[in-house]
Amino acid sequence: MAKKQFKTESKKLLDMMINSIYTHKEVFLRELISNASDACDKLRFRSLTDDSVKTALDAYEIRIDADRDAHTLTISDNGCGMTMEELEKNLGTIAKSGSLEFKKENLDEGPESGAPETADTAEAETDENASNVGNNDSDTEQKPVDIIGQFGVGFYSAFMVSDCITVVSRAYDEQTAARWESKGVDGYTIEQCEKPENGTVITLHIKPDTDDENYSEFLDEWKIRELVKKYSDYIHYPIKMMVSKSRKKEDSPEDKPEYEQYFEEETLNSMVPIWKRPQSQVSDEEYASFYRDKFFDYEKPLKVIRQKSEGTSEFEALLFIPAKAPYDYYSREYEKGLQLYSSGVLIMDKCKDLLPDYFSFVRGLVDSADLSLNISREMLQHDRQLKVIAKAVEKKVASELKKMLTDDREKYEKFFAAFGTQLKYGIYADFGMHKDVLKDLLLFTSSAEEKLVSLSEYIGRMKEDQKSIYYAAGESVAAMKVLPQVEAVIGRGFEVLFLTEEVDEFALKMLHDYDGKEFANVCADDVDLSTDAEKELLETENKASKDMFEYVKEQLGGAVGGVRFTNNLGKHPACLSSEGEISVNMEKTLSKMPGDKGIKPKAELVLEINMNHPIAERMKNLFETDKEKLGRYSKILYAQARLISGLSLDNAAEVGELVCDLMLE
C-alpha cells in the first residue's frame, strides 16, 4: 500500500493548521463532532427526496469512545459516509470542504435548485429586507439541513492532540468501505476495507504527555463531558458515550456495603437549545437554571429577554439582566461579552463586540448561522454582520429596560442600584454619542419625598415658569439638603435632583439638556431665582460694595475669583458658588484621580455673602472702621463656606487661631 502525499502546499499548510490557526487544542473535539453532525444532516437531507434512504431521524447519532489502554479516542457517526474517492478528495486535499460543496449545490441556490422550500426561504422571497426583532413565540422547527463546517480544515485540528489519525468510512449506498490513515505532514495511505454499516469512524491516537501538555486528559470521561457541554451541547443529534458508574453489590451487607463498577450508555448533550424552544414552553425556573449553570450566578436573573431576527440578518438571542453586579464588575478584570454560537456550536465564549460598554452587565448568548467565520471559526472574517446583530441587541436591551421602568418600577430600581452607574458612564463616554439611548433610563434622588425619579418624571411636574432642571452634587443627600443654595431653591417651591455619585454631574454636563430644559447646578453662579425688583436692589448693593469685595478677595489670597452679595441664601450667612464648567463637586472628583495634581482643573470659586444677613452690615461697618478685623473675619467666613460645601481646609490651624482670637475679644 503506497503512501500518498497531500495535495496543495500540504506540509506548510498542515504545519500551520497544527501550530497556528487554533487558539485552544481542545477545539478539535468540537470540529470532529461538527463534521459528524454534518454527515448526519446530509443523509437526512437526502432522505427528504430519496425514498430509498430509510434511516429514521431519531436513529442518527454520534458516538465517542475513549480507550485508555490503547491511548485512542474514537468519534463515529451513522451519517452519509464517504466513498474512497470522496475520502481522497476531502482528506487528501487540505482546505477542501465537502460540506461547503454540499451547501452550494443543495442549499444556496434556493428552491429552484431542488432544495425543499422552507418557511424561512419563502419569507425571505416575500420580503427580502424584512426584519422582525423581538420576542418570538412561534414554532422554531429546524431547517431541513444545517451545515456547520465549510472550510475543510476542522478535521486536521485533530493533529494538535494526536500523532496518528485513522478514518474508516462507508457511503450510504456503497457495499465497501475505505480506510484513510495519516501521521501528519508525511502524507497518508488509503485502501478499501470492510465496514458493516454506513457512516464514519475517526480514531485518534493521542500523543504522549509532555512537561508542558497533558494530552491524556482528552481520554478522561470528565474532560470529554466538559468539552461536549461547552462546545457541542446543542448539536441536534445525540452524542453518546459509555460512562462508568457504581452500584451496591446485591449480596453485600447493609452495615458494610460493597460497590461494583459498571458501564452504561449516556447521552452527553441536551440537543435542543433552550432558545430554540417556543417561549411559552420554557418555564421561569428553566430559564433560571440555565442562567445559573451557564453564567455561574447563584441568584436567578432579574429579567430574561428573548430576541429573534429574521430577514437580512438572522439570529436568535437569549439575554439575562443579573440581579446583582458581579464582585469584579467595576474593575479592570471584568470581561464583558455574549456567548456566540453558529448553528448551536459555541464559537466564542465572550464576544465583546456584541455589547456596548454601557450594557456590559448583560449576560447571555447569540446564535446565528449567517456569520462569516474565519478558518478556525474562533474569529470573524469581517464584522459587518456582527455590527448589525450588535445594534439590534442594543435596541432590544434598551427597549426592555424602558419597559421595566414603566411596568415594574420596583424591579427597575433594583436593577439601577446595581448597574445605574454604568449607564451614567455610558452617557459621559465617547463625547455623549450614546446619550439618546440612555437618557430615559437614568434615575436620581429628588427633593420631592426623597424618592428616585426619572428625568421625564421631573419634567412632567415642573412649574410653568421653571426654566431649568435644578440639581445639586455632593457626597450624600443629607449633606446637600443643608446647603444654603439648595434650601433657597426648595424654599421657592422648586424640585432639586441630588447627585451623589462622582460621575453624575459629568453625565449631566454631557447631556446638557433634557426635553429642551437645560440642567442648572444650584451651587453655580448662573442660578438666579430673584424677582426683577430683588435683582435691581442686589445690583445696587454690589456696586456700592465693590471696593470692599476687592479687599476681601485680596485678604483671601486668590482663593476665590470674586466676592459678591446674594439674596438666595435664606438664613445662611455665606456660601461658595462656582463659575464656568467646573463645579465644586467636579473639582473634588478630579482631585482624586491619579496624576499630577498641579495640572488638575479647578473650580473658579466665588464667595457669596447673604445681603439680608446681619453679617453683611457688620462687614460693611468693619470696612470703614477696622479693615484688619474684616480681613480676619473674611477668612473665617470663607472657611465656613468651604466646610459647608464639603471642601477641606488647607489652613486649618490658622483658621483655628482666628476663631480663638474671636472668642477672646
C-alpha positions in Angstrom: 0.0 0.0 0.0 1.8 3.1 -1.2 1.9 6.3 0.8 0.4 9.4 -0.9 1.3 13.0 -0.4 -1.2 15.7 0.4 -2.2 18.0 -2.5 -1.5 21.7 -2.4 1.3 23.2 -0.3 0.4 20.4 2.2 3.4 20.4 4.6 3.4 24.1 5.2 -0.4 24.3 5.4 -0.8 21.3 7.8 2.0 22.6 10.0 0.2 25.9 10.2 -3.0 24.1 11.0 -1.5 22.3 13.9 0.5 25.1 15.4 -1.1 28.4 14.4 -4.7 28.5 13.4 -6.4 27.3 16.5 -6.0 29.1 19.9 -7.0 26.1 22.1 -6.2 22.5 21.4 -9.5 21.3 23.0 -11.5 22.6 20.0 -10.5 19.5 18.0 -13.4 17.7 19.5 -15.8 20.4 18.6 -14.6 20.2 15.0 -14.9 16.4 14.7 -18.4 16.4 16.3 -19.5 19.2 13.9 -18.3 17.1 11.0 -20.2 14.1 12.2 -23.3 16.3 12.6 -22.9 17.5 9.0 -22.7 13.9 7.8 -26.0 13.1 9.6 -27.5 16.2 8.2 -26.5 15.3 4.6 -28.1 11.9 4.8 -31.2 13.4 6.4 -31.4 15.9 3.7 -31.2 13.2 1.1 -34.0 11.3 2.8 -36.4 14.2 2.0 -36.2 13.4 -1.7 -34.9 9.8 -1.9 -37.3 7.2 -0.6 -34.5 4.6 -0.6 -32.9 6.3 2.4 -34.8 4.7 5.3 -32.9 5.9 8.3 -35.3 7.4 10.8 -34.5 10.8 12.3 -34.2 9.5 15.8 -31.7 6.9 14.7 -29.0 9.3 13.8 -26.3 9.5 16.5 -22.7 10.4 17.2 -20.6 8.2 19.5 -17.4 8.9 21.5 -15.3 6.1 22.8 -12.1 6.5 24.9 -9.7 3.7 25.3 -7.0 4.5 27.9 -5.1 1.2 27.4 -4.8 1.8 23.6 -4.5 5.6 24.2 -7.1 6.2 21.5 -10.2 8.4 21.2 -12.8 7.5 18.6 -15.6 9.6 17.2 -18.1 7.9 15.0 -21.4 8.7 13.2 -24.0 6.9 11.1 -24.4 9.6 8.6 -23.8 9.7 4.8 -20.3 8.4 5.0 -17.7 8.8 2.2 -16.6 6.7 -0.8 -12.9 6.1 -1.3 -12.9 8.8 -4.0 -14.5 11.3 -1.5 -12.1 10.3 1.2 -9.2 11.1 -1.0 -10.8 14.3 -2.3 -11.8 15.7 1.0 -9.0 14.5 3.3 -6.2 14.3 0.7 -6.6 18.0 -0.2 -6.3 20.3 2.8 -9.0 23.0 2.9 -11.2 21.0 0.6 -14.6 21.1 2.2 -17.2 18.5 1.2 -19.7 20.3 3.4 -19.1 23.6 1.6 -19.7 21.9 -1.8 -22.8 20.2 -0.5 -24.1 23.6 0.8 -23.5 25.3 -2.5 -25.1 22.5 -4.6 -28.1 21.9 -2.5 -28.9 24.9 -0.3 -27.5 28.2 -1.6 -29.4 28.2 -4.8 -32.9 28.2 -3.1 -36.0 26.2 -4.1 -35.2 26.2 -7.8 -32.1 24.1 -7.3 -34.2 21.2 -5.9 -33.8 22.1 -2.2 -37.2 21.9 -0.5 -38.7 25.4 0.1 -38.8 26.2 3.8 -40.8 28.7 5.7 -37.6 30.8 6.0 -36.9 30.7 2.3 -40.5 31.6 1.4 -40.4 34.5 3.9 -37.2 35.8 2.5 -38.6 35.7 -1.0 -41.7 37.6 0.1 -39.8 40.4 1.7 -36.0 40.3 1.3 -35.4 43.1 3.8 -38.0 42.0 6.4 -36.7 42.3 9.9 -38.7 41.1 12.9 -36.7 41.7 16.0 -38.3 41.0 19.3 -39.8 38.2 21.4 -40.9 35.4 19.3 -43.1 32.6 20.4 -43.7 30.9 17.1 -42.7 27.4 16.0 -39.0 27.0 15.9 -38.6 23.9 13.8 -35.1 23.1 12.5 -34.3 23.7 8.9 -34.1 20.6 6.7 -30.3 20.7 7.0 -27.9 22.9 8.8 -24.3 22.5 7.6 -21.7 23.7 10.1 -18.3 23.1 8.5 -17.4 25.0 5.4 -13.6 25.2 5.3 -12.4 21.7 5.2 -9.8 22.3 7.8 -11.5 21.3 11.1 -10.6 17.7 10.7 -6.9 18.5 10.7 -7.2 20.2 14.1 -7.1 16.6 15.5 -3.4 16.6 14.7 -2.9 19.0 17.6 -3.6 16.2 20.1 -2.9 13.0 18.1 0.1 11.7 16.2 -1.9 9.3 14.0 -5.4 9.5 12.7 -7.4 6.7 11.1 -10.6 7.2 9.2 -12.9 4.3 8.2 -15.9 5.4 6.2 -18.7 3.7 4.1 -21.0 5.7 2.0 -24.7 5.0 2.5 -25.3 3.3 -0.9 -21.9 1.6 -1.2 -21.1 -2.0 -0.3 -17.5 -1.5 0.6 -15.7 1.0 2.8 -12.4 2.8 2.7 -9.7 3.3 5.3 -7.6 6.5 5.4 -4.6 6.9 7.7 -2.1 9.6 8.3 0.6 10.6 10.8 0.7 14.2 9.7 2.7 16.1 7.1 4.5 12.9 5.7 1.3 12.0 3.8 -1.4 9.4 4.1 -2.4 5.9 3.0 -5.8 4.9 1.7 -7.3 1.4 0.9 -10.5 -0.5 0.7 -11.8 -2.2 3.8 -14.9 -3.7 5.4 -17.5 -1.8 7.5 -20.9 -3.3 8.2 -22.9 -0.1 8.2 -22.8 3.4 6.6 -21.1 6.2 8.4 -17.6 7.3 9.5 -15.3 6.2 12.3 -12.4 8.5 13.2 -9.8 7.1 15.6 -7.2 9.4 17.1 -4.0 8.0 18.7 -3.5 10.6 21.4 0.0 12.0 21.8 2.1 11.1 24.8 2.1 13.7 27.6 5.0 16.2 27.9 6.1 18.5 30.6 4.0 21.3 29.0 1.0 19.4 27.7 -1.4 16.9 29.3 -2.7 15.2 26.2 -4.1 12.2 28.1 -6.8 14.3 29.7 -8.7 14.1 26.5 -9.3 10.4 27.3 -10.8 11.3 30.7 -14.6 11.0 30.9 -14.9 14.2 32.8 -12.9 16.2 30.2 -14.9 14.8 27.3 -18.2 15.6 29.2 -16.9 19.1 29.8 -15.9 19.8 26.2 -19.2 18.4 24.8 -21.2 20.5 27.2 -19.1 23.6 26.4 -18.9 23.4 22.6 -21.4 20.9 21.3 -24.3 20.7 23.8 -26.8 21.8 21.1 -25.8 19.6 18.2 -29.2 18.2 17.3 -28.1 14.6 17.3 -27.4 12.6 20.4 -23.7 12.4 21.3 -23.4 9.1 23.2 -20.7 7.6 25.3 -20.3 4.6 27.7 -19.7 6.1 31.1 -18.6 4.4 34.3 -21.0 4.2 37.2 -21.0 2.3 40.5 -23.7 0.4 42.3 -24.1 -1.6 45.5 -23.4 -5.3 45.2 -26.6 -7.3 45.7 -25.1 -9.7 48.2 -23.0 -7.1 50.2 -24.1 -6.5 53.8 -26.0 -3.4 54.7 -23.6 -2.3 57.5 -20.6 -2.7 55.3 -21.8 -2.3 51.7 -19.5 -3.1 48.8 -19.8 -1.4 45.4 -19.0 -2.6 41.9 -18.3 -0.6 38.7 -20.3 -0.9 35.6 -20.7 0.9 32.3 -23.9 2.5 30.9 -24.5 4.4 27.7 -25.3 8.0 28.3 -26.3 11.0 26.0 -23.9 13.8 26.8 -25.7 16.7 25.0 -29.0 18.4 25.5 -29.6 18.6 21.7 -32.4 21.2 21.7 -31.2 24.7 22.9 -33.5 26.4 25.3 -33.5 29.5 23.0 -34.9 27.3 20.1 -37.9 26.2 22.1 -41.1 28.3 21.9 -41.1 30.8 24.7 -44.5 29.5 26.0 -42.9 26.1 26.6 -40.0 27.3 28.8 -40.7 28.0 32.4 -39.1 30.7 34.6 -37.3 28.0 36.6 -35.8 26.5 33.4 -34.5 30.0 32.4 -33.1 30.5 35.9 -31.5 27.1 36.0 -29.9 27.6 32.5 -28.6 31.1 33.6 -27.1 29.8 36.8 -25.4 26.9 35.1 -24.1 28.8 32.1 -23.1 32.0 33.8 -22.2 30.9 37.3 -24.5 33.1 39.3 -26.1 31.9 42.5 -29.1 34.2 42.0 -31.8 33.9 39.4 -31.7 36.7 36.8 -33.7 39.9 37.3 -35.1 39.7 33.7 -35.0 37.3 30.8 -35.0 38.7 27.2 -35.8 36.6 24.1 -35.0 38.0 20.7 -35.3 36.7 17.2 -34.5 38.4 14.0 -35.4 37.2 10.5 -34.6 38.7 7.2 -31.3 40.2 6.0 -29.6 39.1 9.3 -31.0 36.1 11.1 -30.1 35.3 14.6 -31.6 34.4 18.0 -30.6 35.8 21.3 -31.2 34.8 24.9 -30.2 37.6 27.2 -30.3 38.0 31.0 -30.2 41.0 33.3 -28.4 39.9 36.5 -30.0 40.8 39.9 -26.6 41.9 41.3 -23.4 43.2 39.9 -20.5 40.6 39.9 -17.9 41.3 42.5 -15.4 42.5 39.9 -17.9 44.4 37.7 -16.5 47.8 38.2 -12.9 46.7 37.9 -10.4 46.2 35.0 -10.6 42.4 35.5 -14.2 42.2 34.4 -14.8 40.9 30.8 -18.0 41.8 29.0 -19.4 39.8 26.1 -22.0 37.4 25.0 -21.5 33.8 24.0 -21.5 33.4 20.3 -22.9 30.3 18.6 -23.1 29.4 15.0 -25.9 26.9 14.4 -25.8 25.8 18.0 -22.0 25.3 18.1 -20.1 27.6 20.5 -17.6 29.8 18.6 -16.6 32.4 21.2 -17.3 32.4 25.0 -17.2 36.1 25.3 -17.8 38.1 22.2 -17.3 41.6 23.4 -18.3 43.3 20.1 -21.9 42.2 20.7 -22.4 44.6 23.6 -21.6 48.3 24.1 -19.8 49.1 27.3 -22.8 50.7 28.9 -24.7 47.4 28.6 -21.8 45.2 29.6 -23.8 43.8 32.5 -25.9 41.8 30.1 -25.2 38.1 30.1 -26.4 35.6 27.5 -25.8 34.4 24.0 -26.4 35.0 20.3 -26.9 32.1 17.8 -26.6 32.8 14.1 -25.9 30.7 11.1 -25.1 33.8 8.9 -21.8 34.8 10.4 -18.7 34.8 8.2 -16.2 33.0 10.4 -12.5 32.7 9.7 -10.8 29.4 9.0 -10.7 28.3 12.7 -14.2 29.5 13.4 -12.8 31.2 16.5 -13.0 34.7 15.0 -15.0 36.6 12.4 -13.7 37.3 8.9 -15.3 40.7 8.9 -17.7 42.5 11.3 -20.5 43.8 9.1 -22.9 41.1 10.3 -21.7 41.4 13.8 -22.4 45.1 13.8 -26.0 44.5 12.6 -26.6 42.0 15.3 -25.0 44.2 18.0 -27.1 47.1 17.0 -30.3 45.0 17.2 -29.2 43.6 20.6 -28.6 47.2 21.9 -32.0 48.4 20.8 -33.7 45.3 22.3 -31.9 45.8 25.7 -32.7 49.5 25.8 -36.4 48.9 25.0 -36.7 46.1 27.6 -35.2 48.3 30.3 -37.6 51.2 29.4 -40.4 48.7 29.6 -39.2 47.5 33.0 -39.0 51.1 34.2 -42.6 51.7 33.2 -44.2 48.4 34.1 -42.2 47.2 37.1 -40.7 50.1 39.0 -39.5 48.1 42.0 -37.6 45.7 39.8 -36.1 48.5 37.8 -34.9 50.4 40.8 -33.2 47.2 42.0 -31.5 46.9 38.6 -30.5 50.6 38.7 -28.9 50.2 42.1 -26.6 47.5 40.7 -25.9 49.0 37.2 -27.1 52.6 37.1 -23.5 53.9 37.4 -22.6 52.1 34.2 -25.4 53.8 32.3 -24.2 57.2 33.5 -20.6 56.4 32.4 -22.2 55.4 29.0 -23.6 58.9 28.7 -20.3 60.5 29.5 -18.2 58.3 27.3 -17.5 58.9 23.7 -18.4 62.6 24.0 -22.0 61.9 24.6 -22.5 59.8 21.5 -24.9 57.4 23.2 -26.9 59.9 25.3 -30.1 59.5 23.4 -30.1 55.7 24.0 -29.6 56.1 27.8 -31.1 59.4 29.0 -34.5 57.9 29.6 -33.0 55.2 31.8 -31.5 57.5 34.4 -32.8 57.9 37.9 -31.8 60.4 40.6 -33.0 61.1 44.1 -35.3 64.0 44.2 -36.0 66.6 47.0 -39.7 65.7 46.4 -40.2 62.9 49.0 -36.5 61.9 48.5 -37.5 59.2 46.0 -35.8 58.2 42.8 -37.3 59.9 39.7 -36.6 59.8 36.0 -35.8 63.0 34.1 -39.2 62.5 32.3 -41.0 62.4 35.6 -39.1 65.6 36.8 -40.1 67.4 33.6 -43.7 66.3 34.0 -44.2 68.1 37.2 -42.1 71.3 36.6 -43.6 74.7 37.4 -44.9 76.6 34.4 -42.3 79.4 34.9 -39.4 77.0 35.6 -36.7 77.3 33.0 -34.1 74.7 34.2 -33.8 71.3 35.8 -32.1 72.1 39.1 -29.6 69.8 40.8 -27.0 69.7 43.5 -24.0 67.5 43.7 -22.4 66.1 46.8 -21.4 63.1 48.9 -24.8 62.5 50.4 -28.4 63.7 50.2 -28.2 64.7 53.9 -25.1 66.9 53.2 -26.8 68.6 50.2 -30.1 69.2 51.9 -28.4 71.7 54.3 -26.6 73.6 51.5 -27.7 77.2 51.6 -28.4 77.2 47.8 -30.4 74.0 48.0 -32.6 75.4 50.8 -33.2 78.5 48.9 -34.3 76.8 45.7 -36.5 74.3 47.6 -37.9 77.3 49.6 -39.1 78.9 46.4 -41.0 75.7 45.5 -38.7 74.1 43.0 -37.6 70.4 42.9 -33.9 69.6 43.2 -32.2 66.4 42.0 -29.5 65.2 44.4 -26.4 63.8 42.6 -24.4 61.5 44.9 -22.1 59.7 42.5 -18.9 61.1 41.1 -19.9 60.5 37.5 -23.4 62.1 37.9 -22.6 65.7 37.2 -20.2 64.8 34.3 -23.1 62.9 32.8 -25.5 65.8 33.1 -22.9 68.2 31.6 -22.6 65.8 28.6 -26.4 65.6 28.3 -26.7 69.5 28.5 -30.5 69.4 28.4 -33.5 67.1 28.6 -36.6 67.8 26.5 -35.3 71.4 25.9 -34.7 72.2 29.6 -31.1 72.8 30.5 -29.5 71.4 33.7 -28.6 74.0 36.3 -26.4 73.4 39.3 -27.9 75.4 42.2 -24.4 76.0 43.5 -23.3 77.7 40.3 -23.4 81.5 39.7 -25.9 81.3 36.8 -28.8 80.2 39.0 -30.8 83.3 39.9 -34.4 82.9 41.2 -34.8 86.6 42.2 -37.6 88.8 41.1 -36.8 91.9 38.9 -37.1 94.1 41.9 -34.8 91.9 44.0 -32.3 91.8 41.2 -32.3 95.6 40.9 -31.7 96.0 44.7 -28.9 93.4 44.6 -27.2 95.1 41.7 -27.2 98.4 43.6 -25.7 96.8 46.8 -23.0 95.0 44.8 -21.9 98.2 43.0 -21.8 100.1 46.3 -19.7 97.5 48.0 -17.3 96.9 45.1 -14.2 98.2 46.9 -15.0 96.1 50.0 -15.3 93.0 47.8 -11.9 93.7 46.3 -10.3 94.0 49.7 -11.9 90.7 50.9 -10.7 89.0 47.8 -7.2 90.3 48.4 -7.2 89.0 52.0 -8.2 85.5 50.8 -5.0 85.4 48.7 -6.6 84.5 45.4 -8.6 81.6 46.8 -11.7 83.0 45.1 -12.2 84.6 41.8 -14.8 87.1 43.1 -16.8 88.2 46.1 -20.5 89.5 46.0 -23.7 89.8 47.8 -26.6 87.4 47.0 -30.2 87.2 48.2 -30.7 83.5 47.7 -29.3 82.1 50.9 -32.2 82.3 53.3 -30.8 82.2 56.9 -27.2 81.3 55.9 -24.5 84.0 56.0 -22.4 82.9 53.1 -21.6 80.1 50.6 -19.3 79.2 47.8 -20.6 79.1 44.2 -18.7 78.3 41.0 -18.3 80.0 37.7 -17.6 78.2 34.4 -17.9 74.5 33.5 -16.0 73.0 36.5 -18.2 72.9 39.7 -17.0 72.5 43.3 -18.1 68.8 43.3 -16.4 68.2 39.9 -13.2 69.6 41.3 -13.3 67.2 44.2 -13.8 64.3 41.9 -10.9 65.3 39.6 -8.6 65.8 42.6 -9.0 62.1 43.4 -7.8 61.0 40.1 -4.2 59.8 39.7 -1.7 62.1 38.0 -0.1 65.5 38.5 -2.4 67.4 40.8 -0.8 70.6 39.7 -2.4 70.4 36.3 -5.9 69.3 37.5 -8.8 71.6 36.5 -10.1 73.7 39.4 -13.4 75.3 40.0 -13.5 79.1 39.8 -14.9 79.9 43.2 -17.0 82.9 44.2 -17.7 83.8 47.8 -21.3 84.9 48.0 -22.5 86.8 51.1 -26.1 86.9 52.2 -27.2 90.5 51.7 -30.1 90.0 54.1 -28.0 88.5 56.9 -26.6 90.7 59.8 -23.1 89.7 58.7 -23.4 91.8 55.6 -23.9 95.0 57.6 -21.2 94.1 60.0 -18.7 93.6 57.2 -19.6 97.0 55.6 -19.0 98.7 59.0 -15.7 97.0 59.5 -14.5 98.0 56.1 -14.9 101.6 57.2 -13.6 101.2 60.8 -11.3 98.2 61.1 -10.1 96.6 57.9 -7.7 94.4 59.7 -10.5 92.7 61.6 -12.6 92.5 58.4 -9.7 90.5 56.9 -9.7 88.0 59.7 -13.5 87.7 59.6 -13.3 87.2 55.9 -11.0 84.2 56.3 -13.3 82.6 58.9 -16.3 83.2 56.7 -14.5 81.7 53.7 -13.5 78.6 55.8 -17.1 78.2 56.9 -18.3 78.3 53.3 -15.7 75.7 52.3 -16.8 73.3 55.1 -20.5 73.7 54.2 -19.6 72.9 50.5 -17.7 69.7 51.6 -14.3 71.1 50.8 -11.3 70.7 53.1 -9.3 73.5 54.7 -5.7 73.9 53.6 -5.0 76.3 56.6 -7.0 74.6 59.3 -4.5 75.7 62.0 -4.7 79.4 61.0 -8.5 79.3 61.0 -8.5 77.7 64.4 -6.3 80.5 65.8 -8.6 83.1 64.2 -11.7 81.6 65.9 -9.9 81.5 69.3 -8.9 85.2 68.9 -12.5 86.0 68.0 -13.8 84.2 71.1 -11.4 86.2 73.4 -12.4 89.5 72.1 
